[in-house]
Amino acid sequence: MAARPDVPLDMLDRLREVLSALPSCTEEDAWVGVRWRVGSATVAHVFGGEDGLFRITFRAEAEELMAFERLGPPYFRGEWGENVVGMLLDERTDWGELAELLVDAYCIQAPARLAARVERPA
């Protein structure tokens, strides 16, 4: 089995900038990579794959899930959970778009009282 690479610090820094600004969103080491949680709910999980590629998974609204599937790469549907979307991270990643998706994911996972404190993208 190939080793999974560590997530590059520049990727983690970009993700931290978005996720650490969200109320009660905490970072922790995951079984592989790093994840951010609000309470016991995972908001996002970034990791290196055995293929050397980097991925992030997050939650999406049910009606958006099929759109992500149809878009294809860099998006993919998670193999667990009903609303898990994944995205390959590389030099072509649109970090602004990803930031919006992560804020949406937070609002899906967070209690309503915390989600109400977040300004969501239009």
Secondary structure, DSSP 8 states (H G I E B T S, - for coil): --------HHHHHHHHHHHTTSTTEEEEE-SSSEEEEETTEEEEEEEE-TTS-EEEEEE--HHHHHHHHHH-TTEEE-SSSSSEEEEEESTT--HHHHHHHHHHHHHHHS-HHHHTTS----
